Amino acid sequence: MGYRVAVVGATGNVGREMLNILEELNFPVEKLHAVASRKSKGIEVSFGDLNVKCESIDSFDFSTVDLVLMSAGGDVSREWSEKIGKAGPIVIDNSSAFRMDPDVPLIVPEVNPDAIKLATKKNIIANPNCSTAQLVVALKPLHDAATIKRAVVSTYQSVSGAGKVGMDELWTQTKAIYGLGDARPKHFPKQIAFNLIPMIGAFRDDGYTEEEAKMWAETHKILDPDIKLTVTCVRVPVFVGHSEAVTVEFERPISPDEAREILREAPGVLVVDKAEADGYVTPIDAAGEFAVFVSRIRKDPTVEHGLNLWVVSDNLRKGAALNAVQIAQLLDETGMIKPAGGYRTLTV
């Protein structure tokens, strides 16, 4: 027996990736429902060998499913996730709508799997920001070994983090520049082709952006509220894959060789770190992969116990869809949900 699963936002970049990963990881699906806005009703999406027609969120009966993977944006989630949770299924929400809700666990399975116990409060589990997910996967084993005091993070985030419109804008602008066409920005505040933009999300009163604030707030909730963290988020002209330059200061000594050994044994991490011309991972190398890649591990000589790291991951996978499906696997493994037709531990 498998689970009755609904993917909300099935026509978007992350929704389609969720469908792919459910199949790749052989998650036990008995019945798959693709759910989207009314305007996308009837559009077909692929799930394995099947073509599944999208159903409208307005008329879909969520009491008929066990699990909902939600990737339709914050506004849709704020309107629907609590209603869906009250109808019975557990919602794994990819938006920022519930990440800081104290009654909603924010989970990266390699980092804080025990938080799954809190899922029964609202029947909602939050998926973290794509940049946060890869950061905490890399930092967790190092924090366990030597206790992180402070981290400085600069992100290099691909346009796919802004959805299909972001990818379309980079493609359109690149063609326009080569063809002497109109490259004026429509979605991003400045030209993204052959450029970079040190602003993701709106500016706050403190001068930081919403994306930067998300990263430190989420890292504190998932990993440790005592870590001092400062972040600069930058959008770069890369289609898929987020990169991060991370400077970490520890309570105790930790050498680059020790860090490499720790990270090689850590779940979800692959170390590719040779002092050679191609001995590191770039976003193109990470695209389509599950792992969080760590390269350029070296001592930071400006502090007593410091390291510098280069962290890269496919933001549509570990940063979003893969993490959501891994949370679904964790629900299955811990018995928080039961296959359709069997006894379910959650009743509303």
C-alpha positions, 0 to 999 in steps of 0.5 A, a space after each residue: 500500500 502507498 500514500 495518497 499524495 497531492 502536489 499543490 503548485 504542480 505546474 511550477 518549477 519546484 512542483 514538477 521537481 517534487 513529482 520527479 523526486 517522488 519517483 526517483 526516491 520510490 516514495 510509496 505513492 498509491 494515488 497522485 493528485 496534481 493540484 494547481 490554480 483554477 487557470 491551470 486546471 486540465 494541464 497535464 504534468 508527468 509522474 513516472 509513466 503517467 500524465 496527470 491532469 491538474 485539478 483546481 485547488 478551489 474544488 479539490 477535496 483534501 480529506 481524500 489524501 494523506 499527504 500534501 506537498 505545497 509549493 504554490 507560494 506564500 499567499 496560497 499557503 497562508 490561505 490554504 495550509 491550515 484548512 488542509 491540515 484541519 481536513 486530515 493530511 499533513 502539509 509539507 509547505 515550501 513557502 516562508 508562510 509558516 517557517 517561523 510559526 512556533 507551532 510548525 516544525 522547520 525541518 532539514 532531515 539531516 539536521 533536526 529530524 526530531 522536530 518531526 514530533 511537533 508536526 501534529 500541532 497544526 499538521 503543517 511542516 515547513 521547508 526552509 529557504 533554499 539557501 538555508 537548507 544547504 547551509 545548515 546541512 554543511 554546518 551541522 556536523 562542524 557545529 557538533 564537532 567544534 561549536 560554531 560561534 559566528 558565521 559570515 555567509 555570502 550567497 550567489 543565488 541562481 535565477 531559478 530561486 525566483 521561479 520560472 519568471 526569473 529563468 525566463 528573464 535571464 534567457 530573454 535578456 541574454 538573447 536580447 543582448 546578443 541580438 541587440 534587442 531590448 534587455 530592460 528588466 521586467 522581473 528583477 530590479 536591474 538587468 540580470 544577464 551578465 550582471 549580479 544583483 545584491 538584493 533578494 527580497 525587499 529591504 528592511 528598516 535595518 538595511 538587510 533584505 528579507 532573504 538575508 533575514 530569513 537565512 539567519 532566523 531559519 538557521 537559528 530555529 533549525 540549528 542553534 539560536 546562539 550562532 551569530 550569523 550575518 548574511 549578504 544575498 546576491 542574485 547571479 546569472 546562473 539558471 540552477 544552483 546556489 553557491 555560498 562562501 562561508 566563513 566560520 569561527 569556532 569555539 574549539 580548534 578544528 583543522 581543514 583536514 579534520 573538517 574534511 573528514 567530518 564532512 565526508 562522513 556527514 549525511 547529505 554532504 559530498 566533499 570535492 576539495 583539491 587544490 587543482 584547477 578543477 578541484 571544486 564544485 560549481 553550480 553546473 556540476 551540482 545541477 540535477 544532483 541531490 548532495 550538498 557539495 563542500 569545496 575550498 576548505 581552508 583555514 581562516 588566519 584572521 581568527 583563532 579557530 576559523 575555516 572558510 568553505 564553498 558550499 554548492 547545491 541544486 536549489 530546486 532539489 535539496 533547497 526545495 523539492 528533495 528536502 520536502 520529499 525527504 521530510 515525507 520519508 521521515 514521516 513514513 519512517 517514524 510512523 507519523 503517517 500510515 499508508 492509505 487504507 491502513 490505520 493513520 496515527 493522525 485524526 482531526 
